[in-house]
């Protein structure tokens, strides 16, 4: 084996080790991220006694939704409210938090997305399109439609290269190492009901 080949193999191994270490470090940073929402900041606050109430709202294709209400004892009139979303996919589990105002906006967005998805079905010449709503804490919900199996730049970027003429709903949590679930677009009605249920519950707490 020539010296150049040995150096090349060693270089490849070092590069692989560097990439692996970088990926692990990036994933660790994401898992130890600074809270992006008021509700997560409140429930993870150090050095204070915080009351946290959790209310299960249900799930959409195993994506779990939990309503949260947090407050200091004796200050029940200053409650912080929101929703926690848990997504698990491909042996990866991620959690995202939405503040109350984001939940209210999500409810409006889902109505728009539902109507838009129905319109897209009628567009036979639409090769690829997607609509995404994202929050401060990297919760994403959206749908895409791919009328051709040819992998465009956008499809390669998001890892969606399959042909699917019907809109596909996706829900994800996390940033660089996100967990994402894809499902039939009909599940959007279940998602709307859960968000509506969460808003009703939070308004009563």
C-alpha positions as CSV (number, residue, x, y, z in Angstrom):
1,X,0.0,0.0,0.0
2,X,1.5,3.3,-1.1
3,X,2.1,6.2,1.3
4,X,-0.4,8.4,-0.6
5,X,-3.1,5.8,-0.2
6,X,-2.4,5.5,3.6
7,X,-2.5,9.3,4.0
8,X,-5.8,9.4,2.0
9,X,-7.4,6.7,4.1
10,X,-6.3,8.4,7.3
11,X,-7.7,11.7,6.1
12,X,-11.0,10.1,5.4
13,X,-11.2,8.5,8.8
14,X,-10.3,11.8,10.5
15,X,-13.0,13.6,8.5
16,X,-15.6,11.0,9.5
17,X,-14.6,11.3,13.2
18,X,-14.9,15.1,12.9
19,X,-18.3,15.0,11.2
20,X,-19.5,12.5,13.9
21,X,-18.2,14.7,16.7
22,X,-19.7,17.8,15.2
23,X,-23.1,16.1,14.8
24,X,-23.1,14.9,18.4
25,X,-22.1,18.3,19.6
26,X,-24.8,20.0,17.6
27,X,-27.5,17.5,18.8
28,X,-26.4,18.1,22.4
29,X,-26.6,21.9,22.0
30,X,-30.1,21.5,20.6
31,X,-31.2,19.2,23.5
32,X,-29.8,21.8,25.9
33,X,-31.2,24.8,24.1
34,X,-32.2,28.1,25.7
35,X,-36.0,28.2,26.1
36,X,-37.6,30.1,23.3
37,X,-41.1,30.5,24.8
38,X,-42.6,32.1,27.9
39,X,-44.2,28.8,29.0
40,X,-40.9,26.8,28.7
41,X,-38.9,29.5,30.4
42,X,-41.4,29.5,33.3
43,X,-41.6,25.8,33.9
44,X,-37.8,25.4,33.7
45,X,-37.1,28.4,36.0
46,X,-34.4,27.7,38.7
47,X,-34.6,28.8,42.3
48,X,-38.4,29.4,42.4
49,X,-41.4,27.4,43.5
50,X,-43.6,27.0,40.4
51,X,-46.9,25.1,40.2
52,X,-47.3,23.3,36.9
53,X,-50.6,21.8,35.8
54,X,-50.7,19.4,32.8
55,X,-53.8,18.5,30.8
56,X,-53.7,15.8,28.2
57,X,-55.4,16.9,25.0
58,X,-54.9,13.8,22.9
59,X,-52.8,12.9,19.9
60,X,-52.8,13.0,16.1
61,X,-51.1,9.9,14.7
62,X,-49.1,9.5,18.0
63,X,-48.1,13.2,18.0
64,X,-49.0,14.1,21.6
65,X,-50.5,17.4,22.7
66,X,-50.6,18.6,26.4
67,X,-52.0,21.9,27.7
68,X,-49.8,23.6,30.4
69,X,-50.7,26.1,33.1
70,X,-47.9,27.4,35.3
71,X,-47.9,30.0,38.1
72,X,-46.3,31.0,41.4
73,X,-48.2,29.9,44.5
74,X,-50.3,32.8,45.7
75,X,-50.2,34.5,42.2
76,X,-52.8,32.4,40.4
77,X,-54.0,35.6,38.6
78,X,-50.6,35.7,36.8
79,X,-50.7,32.3,35.1
80,X,-48.6,31.5,32.1
81,X,-50.3,29.2,29.6
82,X,-49.4,27.2,26.5
83,X,-49.2,23.8,24.8
84,X,-46.5,21.2,24.7
85,X,-46.1,19.0,21.6
86,X,-44.2,15.7,21.6
87,X,-43.1,14.2,18.3
88,X,-41.4,10.8,17.9
89,X,-40.1,9.5,14.6
90,X,-37.2,7.3,13.5
91,X,-36.0,6.6,17.1
92,X,-35.8,10.4,17.7
93,X,-38.0,12.2,20.2
94,X,-38.4,16.0,20.3
95,X,-40.6,18.4,22.3
96,X,-41.8,21.9,21.3
97,X,-43.6,24.5,23.4
98,X,-46.2,27.0,22.1
99,X,-47.2,30.1,24.0
100,X,-50.9,30.8,24.3
101,X,-50.9,33.5,21.5
102,X,-49.1,31.0,19.2
103,X,-51.8,28.4,19.9
104,X,-54.5,31.0,19.0
105,X,-52.6,31.8,15.8
106,X,-52.2,28.1,15.0
107,X,-56.0,27.6,15.2
108,X,-56.4,30.3,12.5
109,X,-53.6,28.9,10.4
110,X,-55.1,25.4,10.4
111,X,-58.4,26.7,9.0
112,X,-56.5,28.4,6.2
113,X,-54.4,25.3,5.5
114,X,-57.4,23.0,5.3
115,X,-59.0,25.2,2.7
116,X,-55.7,25.6,0.8
117,X,-55.2,21.8,0.7
118,X,-58.6,21.3,-0.9
119,X,-57.8,23.9,-3.5
120,X,-54.4,22.3,-4.3
121,X,-56.1,19.0,-5.1
122,X,-57.8,20.7,-8.0
123,X,-54.6,22.0,-9.5
124,X,-53.5,19.1,-11.8
125,X,-50.4,21.0,-13.2
126,X,-49.0,21.8,-9.8
127,X,-45.6,19.9,-9.7
128,X,-44.6,20.6,-6.1
129,X,-45.8,23.0,-3.4
130,X,-45.8,23.2,0.3
131,X,-47.2,25.4,3.1
132,X,-45.5,25.6,6.5
133,X,-46.3,27.3,9.8
134,X,-43.4,27.4,12.3
135,X,-43.2,28.8,15.9
136,X,-40.4,30.2,18.0
137,X,-39.6,26.8,19.5
138,X,-39.3,25.1,16.1
139,X,-42.7,23.5,16.1
140,X,-43.7,23.0,12.4
141,X,-47.0,22.0,10.8
142,X,-47.7,22.0,7.2
143,X,-48.5,20.0,4.1
144,X,-47.0,19.4,0.7
145,X,-48.2,18.1,-2.6
146,X,-46.0,16.4,-5.2
147,X,-47.5,15.6,-8.6
148,X,-44.3,14.3,-10.1
149,X,-41.7,11.8,-9.0
150,X,-38.9,14.0,-10.3
151,X,-36.9,15.3,-7.4
152,X,-36.8,19.1,-7.5
153,X,-34.4,21.3,-5.5
154,X,-37.1,21.9,-2.8
155,X,-37.9,18.3,-2.5
156,X,-34.3,17.3,-2.1
157,X,-33.8,20.0,0.5
158,X,-36.7,18.7,2.7
159,X,-36.2,15.0,2.0
160,X,-39.5,14.5,0.2
161,X,-38.8,13.0,-3.2
162,X,-41.8,10.6,-3.5
163,X,-44.6,11.4,-5.8
164,X,-47.9,12.1,-4.0
165,X,-50.7,13.9,-5.9
166,X,-52.7,14.2,-2.7
167,X,-51.6,16.7,0.0
168,X,-49.6,15.1,2.8
169,X,-49.7,16.6,6.3
170,X,-46.5,16.8,8.4
171,X,-45.8,17.8,12.0
172,X,-42.3,18.2,13.4
173,X,-40.4,19.5,16.5
174,X,-36.8,20.4,16.8
175,X,-34.4,22.4,14.7
176,X,-31.4,20.7,13.0
177,X,-32.2,17.2,14.4
178,X,-36.0,17.4,14.2
179,X,-38.4,14.6,14.5
180,X,-41.1,14.6,11.9
181,X,-44.3,12.7,11.3
182,X,-46.1,12.6,8.0
183,X,-49.7,11.5,7.7
184,X,-52.8,11.8,5.5
185,X,-54.1,15.3,5.1
186,X,-57.5,14.2,6.6
187,X,-55.7,14.3,10.0
188,X,-55.8,18.1,9.8
189,X,-59.4,18.0,11.2
190,X,-58.2,16.0,14.2
191,X,-55.4,18.6,14.7
192,X,-58.0,21.4,14.5
193,X,-60.1,19.7,17.2
194,X,-57.2,19.2,19.6
195,X,-56.1,22.9,19.2
196,X,-59.6,24.1,19.7
197,X,-59.9,21.8,22.8
198,X,-56.7,23.2,24.2
199,X,-57.8,26.8,23.7
200,X,-61.1,26.2,25.4
201,X,-59.4,24.4,28.3
202,X,-56.8,27.1,28.8
203,X,-59.4,29.9,28.7
204,X,-61.1,28.2,31.7
205,X,-57.9,27.9,33.8
